[in-house]
Amino acid sequence: MNERELIGDRLREERKKLGLNQDEAGTSPQVQRRYESGTSTPGADYLAAFAQQGADILYIVTGQRAVGAIADDEAAVLKAYRDASEPVRRAALAALLTGATSHTTIEGNVGNVVHGSATFGDFTVGGKAPKKKR
């Protein structure tokens, strides 16, 4: 397998990891197919735009992950978070922060949507922060 084909394989892998189809990858589907098949090599403008969508360009070009690159499951969570409505994002953030701290206070009803507020240390999600007890 030549280097252009390897780049194409990694490009396809990153596109799929981000949950994008060939229409959403930043160029026409025909050009995207040529990039992914290794018959053509993407230029810097395309790679810069693809990086803005969350692609690990160092990995695509060299096969080595960038320091701090996110794992596939993290990318899936990030994509779902970005695609979610504001109430769902607040609820997801509250759920994640609940498991990340030792001091958690939740007020209101927690269901499909968080009503009220959730406080995690110094961080409050939702409505007004609860009054501190004296």
C-alpha positions in Angstrom: 0.0 0.0 0.0 1.4 3.4 -1.0 1.4 6.5 1.2 -1.4 8.1 -0.7 -3.6 5.1 0.0 -2.6 5.1 3.7 -3.6 8.7 3.9 -6.9 7.9 2.2 -7.6 5.1 4.7 -6.9 7.3 7.7 -8.9 10.2 6.1 -11.9 7.8 5.8 -11.4 6.6 9.4 -11.4 10.1 10.8 -14.5 11.1 8.7 -16.4 8.1 10.0 -15.2 8.7 13.6 -16.7 12.2 13.3 -20.0 10.8 12.1 -19.7 12.5 8.7 -20.8 11.2 5.4 -18.8 12.0 2.2 -21.2 15.0 1.5 -20.3 16.6 4.8 -16.5 16.2 4.8 -15.8 19.6 3.2 -15.7 18.8 -0.5 -17.8 17.1 -3.2 -18.5 13.4 -2.7 -16.5 12.6 -5.9 -13.4 14.4 -4.7 -13.8 12.9 -1.2 -13.9 9.4 -2.8 -10.7 10.2 -4.7 -9.0 11.3 -1.5 -10.2 8.2 0.4 -9.2 5.8 -2.4 -5.8 7.3 -2.7 -6.1 8.4 -6.3 -5.8 12.0 -5.2 -4.2 13.8 -2.2 -6.0 16.5 -0.2 -4.4 19.9 -0.1 -3.7 22.1 2.9 -7.0 24.1 2.6 -9.1 20.9 2.7 -7.1 19.5 5.7 -7.3 22.8 7.6 -11.1 22.8 7.1 -11.4 19.2 8.1 -9.3 19.9 11.2 -12.0 22.5 12.1 -14.5 19.7 12.1 -12.4 17.8 14.6 -10.3 15.6 12.5 -6.8 14.6 13.7 -4.7 15.9 10.7 -1.4 14.7 12.2 -2.8 11.2 12.2 -4.2 11.5 8.7 -0.8 12.6 7.3 1.6 10.6 9.4 -0.3 7.8 11.1 0.6 9.1 14.6 -2.1 10.5 16.8 -1.7 14.1 18.0 -0.9 14.6 21.7 -4.2 15.2 23.4 -6.2 13.7 20.5 -9.6 12.4 21.7 -10.6 8.8 21.6 -13.5 7.5 19.4 -15.9 7.4 22.3 -15.0 10.9 23.3 -15.6 12.1 19.8 -19.0 10.4 19.8 -20.0 12.2 23.0 -18.8 15.5 21.7 -20.7 15.1 18.4 -23.9 14.1 20.3 -23.5 17.0 22.7 -23.1 19.5 19.8 -26.1 18.1 18.0 -28.3 18.1 21.1 -30.8 20.8 22.2 -29.9 23.1 25.0 -31.9 21.3 27.7 -30.3 18.0 26.7 -26.8 19.5 26.8 -27.5 20.9 30.3 -28.7 17.5 31.5 -25.8 15.7 30.0 -23.3 18.1 31.5 -25.0 17.7 34.9 -24.8 13.9 34.6 -21.2 14.0 33.7 -20.2 16.4 36.4 -22.1 14.4 39.0 -19.7 11.6 38.6 -16.6 13.9 38.4 -16.8 15.6 41.9 -17.2 14.5 45.4 -19.6 17.4 46.4 -22.8 17.5 44.4 -26.1 19.1 45.2 -29.1 18.7 42.8 -32.3 20.6 43.2 -35.5 20.2 41.2 -36.8 17.3 39.1 -34.4 15.3 37.1 -35.9 13.4 34.2 -35.5 13.7 30.5 -34.9 17.4 31.1 -33.2 19.0 34.1 -35.5 21.5 35.9 -33.9 23.6 38.5 -30.2 23.6 39.1 -27.3 21.3 39.8 -24.2 22.5 41.6 -20.8 20.8 41.4 -18.3 22.5 43.7 -18.2 26.1 42.3 -20.0 25.2 39.1 -23.8 25.5 38.7 -25.8 24.1 35.8 -29.3 25.2 35.1 -31.3 27.8 37.2 -30.1 29.8 40.1 -27.5 28.3 42.4 -28.9 27.1 45.7 -28.3 29.3 48.7 -25.4 28.2 50.9 -26.3 27.1 54.4 -24.8 29.1 57.2 
